[in-house]
Amino acid sequence: MTPMPAPTPQSTSHIPTTRHSNAVQDAADNNKAMAATPKLSATNLKFYYGAFEALHGITMQVYDKRVTAFIGPSGCGKSTFLRTLNRMHETIRTSRVEGQILLDGGDIFQLEVSALRRRIGMVFQRPNPFPKSIYDNIAYGPRINGMTKSKSEVNDKVEQSLRRAALWEEAKDKLHESAYSLSGGQQQRLCIARALAVDPEVLLLDEPCSALDPIATAKIEDLIFQLKDSCTIVIVTHSMQQAARVADFTGFFLLGNLIEFDSTTVIFKNPAKKETEDYITGRFG
């Protein structure tokens, strides 16, 4: 299947700005975002809970080593779409999917599901560490996937993953204590470290900061900036400010439809659809 072209940036020349440098930076950020290659491609994706159609023919691309955010009101389909990307929806008996999702050009529905979820990791809204030590939470994935053969390799993987999740300095002296001894924000970073331990190509974050305080949220956002150099990131967020801060691309969902998808600069400063503008400006939602 021929990859879909990246969305064409719209002109932002009429956007008011207080400083010329802001407009120049916006243009530079927009150009950088657009210079990306597809990692995931969805075509005419429909999702059903029983007879209820929750997603209506979603077609879009997720770009490699970029941050993509999904915004929209509650129940609009953004988390449902996120879960189709690594077939997490298959845990729900009455669900079914129509359409196509490609990962690097290959059909994800033809892949063995555990292999797919190793390539596309996921972190949920509320921290869900295993009832194990911090060390064993991180070591679990590499062990069951046969990625480590010796104790020293496990130790290295645990340290590397905790460092990537910016948690090593806080956890290195209590690796064999319960994961539940960590604060909520630390537990969420532990879950990110656990996902990173199997070296995923894509990391899905389903409202990862909704249960966190502003300080913990800032740490997660800093972490997202660090990770996108080595990993494609897709985040669902109810915070438009968060999407504007962290994302290169943003998709706006409404009533199971993808209303608009473009670079974050365009979505927040010059949206093409009235529904997007109304949501961003607080007229509804």
C-alpha positions as CSV (number, residue, x, y, z in Angstrom):
1,M,0.0,0.0,0.0
2,T,1.4,3.4,-0.9
3,P,2.0,5.5,2.2
4,M,-0.3,8.5,2.6
5,P,1.4,11.9,2.2
6,A,2.0,14.0,5.3
7,P,-0.7,16.7,5.8
8,T,0.1,19.9,4.0
9,P,0.8,22.8,6.4
10,Q,-1.6,25.6,6.1
11,S,-0.5,29.2,6.1
12,T,-0.2,30.8,9.5
13,S,0.8,34.3,8.2
14,H,-2.4,35.9,9.6
15,I,-1.9,34.6,13.1
16,P,-1.3,37.5,15.5
17,T,1.9,37.3,17.5
18,T,3.5,39.7,20.0
19,R,7.0,39.1,18.6
20,H,8.4,38.4,15.2
21,S,10.6,35.7,16.7
22,N,7.5,33.8,17.8
23,A,6.2,33.6,14.2
24,V,9.6,32.5,13.0
25,Q,9.9,29.8,15.7
26,D,6.4,28.6,14.9
27,A,7.3,28.2,11.3
28,A,10.5,26.4,12.2
29,D,8.7,24.0,14.6
30,N,6.0,23.4,12.0
31,N,8.5,22.6,9.2
32,K,10.4,20.2,11.6
33,A,7.2,18.4,12.4
34,M,6.3,17.9,8.8
35,A,9.7,16.5,7.9
36,A,8.7,13.0,9.2
37,T,8.0,9.5,7.8
38,P,5.0,7.4,8.7
39,K,5.3,4.7,11.4
40,L,1.7,3.7,11.7
41,S,-1.1,4.2,9.1
42,A,-4.8,3.7,9.7
43,T,-7.1,3.5,6.7
44,N,-11.0,3.6,7.0
45,L,-10.8,2.2,10.6
46,K,-14.1,1.4,12.2
47,F,-14.6,0.1,15.7
48,Y,-17.6,-1.5,17.2
49,Y,-18.6,-2.3,20.8
50,G,-21.3,-4.9,19.9
51,A,-23.7,-3.1,17.6
52,F,-22.4,0.4,18.6
53,E,-20.0,2.0,16.1
54,A,-17.5,3.9,18.2
55,L,-15.1,4.9,15.4
56,H,-16.3,6.0,12.0
57,G,-13.7,5.4,9.2
58,I,-10.6,6.9,10.8
59,T,-7.8,7.5,8.3
60,M,-4.5,9.0,9.5
61,Q,-0.8,8.5,10.0
62,V,1.4,8.5,13.1
63,Y,4.9,9.8,12.3
64,D,8.2,8.2,13.2
65,K,10.0,9.6,16.2
66,R,7.5,12.4,16.7
67,V,4.9,13.0,19.4
68,T,1.3,12.7,18.3
69,A,-1.5,13.9,20.6
70,F,-5.2,13.1,20.4
71,I,-7.6,15.6,22.0
72,G,-11.4,15.8,22.2
73,P,-14.2,15.6,24.8
74,S,-14.8,12.5,26.9
75,G,-16.3,9.6,24.9
76,C,-15.2,10.9,21.5
77,G,-13.2,7.8,20.6
78,K,-9.6,8.9,21.1
79,S,-8.7,6.3,23.7
80,T,-10.6,3.6,21.7
81,F,-8.5,4.5,18.7
82,L,-5.3,4.4,20.7
83,R,-6.1,0.9,21.9
84,T,-6.6,-0.4,18.4
85,L,-3.0,0.5,17.6
86,N,-1.6,-2.4,19.6
87,R,-4.8,-4.5,19.5
88,M,-5.5,-3.9,23.2
89,H,-9.2,-3.8,22.3
90,E,-9.1,-7.5,21.8
91,T,-9.4,-7.9,25.6
92,I,-13.0,-6.8,25.2
93,R,-15.1,-9.7,23.9
94,T,-17.8,-7.7,22.1
95,S,-15.4,-5.5,20.2
96,R,-14.5,-5.8,16.5
97,V,-12.5,-3.7,14.1
98,E,-12.9,-3.1,10.4
99,G,-10.3,-1.4,8.2
100,Q,-6.5,-1.5,8.2
101,I,-3.6,-0.5,10.4
102,L,-0.1,-0.8,9.1
103,L,3.1,-0.7,11.2
104,D,6.1,0.0,8.9
105,G,3.9,-1.1,6.0
106,G,2.9,-4.4,7.6
107,D,-0.7,-5.3,8.7
108,I,-0.8,-5.4,12.5
109,F,-3.6,-7.9,12.4
110,Q,-1.3,-10.4,10.7
111,L,1.3,-10.2,13.5
112,E,1.4,-12.4,16.6
113,V,-0.2,-10.2,19.3
114,S,2.6,-10.5,21.9
115,A,5.2,-9.6,19.2
116,L,3.1,-6.6,18.3
117,R,2.8,-5.4,21.9
118,R,6.5,-5.7,22.3
119,R,6.9,-3.3,19.4
120,I,4.1,-1.0,20.5
121,G,4.1,-0.6,24.3
122,M,1.3,1.1,26.3
123,V,1.0,3.0,29.6
124,F,-2.4,3.5,31.0
125,Q,-4.2,6.4,32.7
126,R,-3.6,5.2,36.3
127,P,-0.3,3.7,37.3
128,N,-0.5,-0.1,37.4
129,P,2.8,-1.5,38.7
130,F,3.0,-5.2,39.3
131,P,2.8,-6.4,42.9
132,K,6.6,-6.9,42.8
133,S,9.7,-5.0,43.6
134,I,10.8,-2.1,41.5
135,Y,13.6,-4.3,40.0
136,D,11.3,-7.2,39.1
137,N,8.8,-4.8,37.5
138,I,11.4,-3.7,35.0
139,A,13.0,-7.2,34.6
140,Y,9.7,-8.9,33.8
141,G,9.5,-8.0,30.1
142,P,13.1,-8.7,29.1
143,R,13.0,-12.0,31.0
144,I,9.8,-13.4,29.4
145,N,10.9,-12.2,26.0
146,G,14.3,-13.9,26.3
147,M,16.2,-10.6,26.0
148,T,18.6,-11.2,28.9
149,K,20.7,-14.3,29.5
150,S,22.6,-13.4,32.7
151,K,22.1,-11.5,36.0
152,S,24.4,-8.7,34.8
153,E,22.4,-8.3,31.6
154,V,19.2,-8.0,33.7
155,N,20.9,-5.4,36.0
156,D,22.0,-3.4,33.0
157,K,18.6,-3.4,31.5
158,V,16.9,-2.4,34.7
159,E,19.3,0.5,35.1
160,Q,19.1,1.6,31.5
161,S,15.3,1.5,31.6
162,L,15.0,3.5,34.8
163,R,17.5,6.1,33.5
164,R,15.4,6.4,30.3
165,A,12.4,7.0,32.4
166,A,14.3,9.6,34.6
167,L,13.7,7.4,37.7
168,W,17.1,5.9,38.4
169,E,18.4,8.5,40.8
170,E,15.2,8.2,42.9
171,A,15.0,4.4,42.8
172,K,18.5,3.1,42.7
173,D,18.8,2.6,46.4
174,K,15.5,0.8,46.8
175,L,15.3,-1.5,43.8
176,H,14.2,-4.5,45.8
177,E,11.5,-2.6,47.7
178,S,7.8,-2.9,46.6
179,A,6.8,-0.8,43.6
180,Y,3.9,0.4,45.7
181,S,6.4,2.3,48.0
182,L,6.8,4.9,45.2
183,S,4.7,8.0,44.9
184,G,2.0,8.1,42.2
185,G,4.2,10.1,39.8
186,Q,7.1,7.7,40.4
187,Q,4.8,4.7,39.8
188,Q,3.8,6.2,36.5
189,R,7.4,6.6,35.5
190,L,8.1,3.1,36.6
191,C,5.3,1.9,34.3
192,I,6.9,3.8,31.5
193,A,10.3,2.3,32.4
194,R,8.7,-1.2,32.3
195,A,7.3,-0.5,28.9
196,L,10.7,0.8,27.7
197,A,12.5,-2.3,29.0
198,V,11.6,-4.3,25.9
199,D,12.7,-1.5,23.6
200,P,9.4,-0.6,21.9
201,E,9.3,1.3,18.6
202,V,6.1,3.0,19.6
203,L,4.9,4.1,23.1
204,L,1.2,4.7,23.6
205,L,0.3,6.9,26.6
206,D,-3.4,7.0,27.6
207,E,-3.9,10.1,29.7
208,P,-0.7,9.4,31.6
209,C,-0.9,12.5,33.7
210,S,-4.6,12.7,34.6
211,A,-4.1,11.4,38.1
212,L,-0.8,13.3,38.8
213,D,0.0,16.6,40.4
214,P,1.6,19.4,38.4
215,I,5.1,18.6,39.5
216,A,4.8,14.9,38.5
217,T,3.1,16.0,35.2
218,A,6.0,18.2,34.4
219,K,8.4,15.3,34.9
220,I,6.4,13.1,32.6
221,E,6.3,15.9,29.9
222,D,10.1,16.3,30.2
223,L,10.4,12.6,29.8
224,I,8.3,12.6,26.6
225,F,10.7,15.2,25.1
226,Q,13.7,13.0,25.9
227,L,12.1,9.8,24.6
228,K,11.0,11.0,21.2
229,D,14.5,10.9,19.8
230,S,14.4,7.1,20.1
231,C,10.7,6.2,20.2
232,T,7.5,7.2,18.4
233,I,5.0,8.5,21.0
234,V,1.2,8.8,20.9
235,I,-0.6,10.4,23.8
236,V,-4.2,10.9,24.6
237,T,-4.8,13.9,26.7
238,H,-7.8,16.0,28.0
239,S,-5.4,18.9,28.5
240,M,-5.1,21.0,25.4
241,Q,-2.2,22.9,27.0
242,Q,-0.4,19.6,27.4
243,A,-0.9,18.7,23.7
244,A,0.3,22.1,22.7
245,R,3.4,21.7,24.9
246,V,4.5,18.2,23.9
247,A,3.1,17.2,20.5
248,D,4.4,17.7,17.0
249,F,1.1,16.6,15.6
250,T,-2.4,16.7,17.0
251,G,-5.7,15.0,16.0
252,F,-9.1,16.3,17.2
253,F,-11.7,13.6,17.7
254,L,-15.5,14.2,18.1
255,L,-18.3,11.7,18.3
256,G,-16.1,8.9,16.9
257,N,-14.8,10.9,14.0
258,L,-11.3,12.4,13.4
259,I,-12.4,15.9,12.6
260,E,-8.9,17.3,11.9
261,F,-5.3,16.1,12.0
262,D,-2.3,18.4,11.3
263,S,0.8,19.8,12.9
264,T,0.2,21.1,16.4
265,T,1.0,24.6,15.3
266,V,-1.8,24.5,12.7
267,I,-4.3,22.8,14.9
268,F,-4.0,25.4,17.7
269,K,-3.3,28.5,15.7
270,N,-5.1,28.1,12.3
271,P,-7.4,25.1,12.4
272,A,-9.2,24.3,9.1
273,K,-12.5,23.0,10.8
274,K,-14.9,25.1,12.7
275,E,-15.5,22.2,15.2
276,T,-11.8,22.2,16.0
277,E,-11.7,26.0,16.5
278,D,-14.8,25.8,18.7
279,Y,-13.3,23.1,20.9
280,I,-10.0,24.8,21.3
281,T,-11.5,28.2,22.1
282,G,-13.9,26.6,24.6
283,R,-17.1,27.2,22.8
284,F,-18.1,23.5,23.4
285,G,-16.7,20.3,24.9
